Amino acid sequence: MYTPHTQADRDAMLKVIGVKNLEDLFQGLPDKGKFPDLELPDGVSEMELLDELQYISSVNETPQELISFLGAGAYNHYIPAAVDNIMRRGEFLTAYTPYQPEIAQGTLQAIFEYQSLIAALTGMEVANASHYDGATAVAEAVNMAYHQFRGRKKKIVLSPSVNPHYRGTIHTYMQGIDLEIVGEDLDPEVSPDELIELIDEDTALVLVQYPDFFGRIYDLTKLGEAAHEKKALFSVHINPISLGMIKPPSVYDADIVTGEGQPLGIPMSFGGPYLGLFATKKQYVRKMAGRLAGETVDSKGQRGYVLTLNTREQHIRRENASSNICSNQGLIALASTIYLSLLGKSGLKELAELNYHKAHYAAEKMSTVPGFTVNPVQPFFNEFVVHCPLPATEINEMLLQHDIMGGYDLGVDYPGLKYELLVAVTELTSRSEIDHLVAVLEEEYHD
Amino acid sequence: MKTPAELKYTKNDEWIRVEGDIAIIGITDYAQDQLSDIVFVEIVALEGDSLDQGETCAVIESVKAAADVYLPIGGEIIAINESLMDSPELVNEDPFGNAWLIKVKMSDLSQLESLMDADTYQKLERDH
């Protein structure tokens, strides 16, 4: 048992600060919140507990049991068994922050390979050792742009079709900083080029998602140019699987690329732990948050790896660091490294194409159901918006009766889109599942 | 350790060369020695900025630390040394010459009185 303080320790500490007993430290709290009766049941045996937990978990509805068309930021992809097997090796599983290169070459090499893969995938010059999740990575992009201009530029142009949760995280992150965030109140259904007129000399960053939250793919050339014309940074949030087939953001001269790494061999598991991808141009590396592993040679000329550019980080630069994040998602980043290595370049391309074609098959089929429409001209990747004859929430309730998890109800985040359902399809969605969904919709909503 | 007699100094290890109402500013030989190999110089102030005495005007990063440079005297920034962006090692090689950081048109000459002469600077007590 771990006992941090003995009673004697506590007494000694209380004496130093001149407090009689522990309870006196909580004087400022209202009485009703102090020491509430939690009415917890009596303790149970391990066997009973396991039974109870298994019952609780059986109430969950998972994509293994139901047919799922849910995406909106977390995707049901196949994870090769080797990912878990390699990741669980003791050398990787228990390794902590690799401050000491002499005992952490394996971890450092894995991080270096991860960074190299993400840089190659996004077309960028440098990637960091990862962030906690996509939302953190996006918020760190805003933070970095703000610091790049030393607070002289006080405006962020943020697309309304960036995942609403990420936008929420940006607002939380930037609280207390004199920064104006514009663009979110634009019509989310219009093209990102509508953001151009919001960009001015005071703009530090223009931030979009690609494919966007609605799965749509837009050419970002004009938007990137407009950002750079006003000397703003241009940041693009990606879905890594989509880059197996669509142009990387570097083609649009993006200064920062962020992404949610969950699709790269990481289970959906209730929203985390996930993986924040972050890449940038070399010229901005000193303002980038997070760890960075570098390749070097030792005193004998042998290849080795070491954490590099540490002076950016808060343990050295203190309050002048652009971010207080120095940790990364070590194990999850490793999982994505194994996943990408297993797939290889052609495997990733094939996977992306499978997702694309299956999603397009689903979109085509769904739009044949009377009352349901899908925009026929807008390019998309593996996710698309279906306009429904009834509120999306009602469609989803009905589908659940048929053991189908419908799409994401866009009315949750966009009050004007109550009749819009965001449908995701991956390589795990079979043709017969798509046909079954369409059959159920036809059956329920025939005239 | 060099401490040219014609310059003025601060306790934060900046030097100031006064030419009329212009002050040329850099970091001292002692400062570059303490920082060791300098790998990056970021001049935060932009030409045309008006800064107060004591505001951060540059960040100097070495292999072991990152140090802020505080403006020893208030005024308008009239020049910054762009060559340090590409050649940060100049700060180690020639701290009092080619590695000047910025030039300031001083707004209040009386602030010069708060600076030290070479003799006083040399005799500063150091923590280490």
Interface residues (C-beta under 8 A of the other chain):
Chain A: R150 R286 T311 R312 I316 R317 N320
Chain B: V39 F40 E42 V44 V59 E61 S62 V63 K64 A65 A66 D68
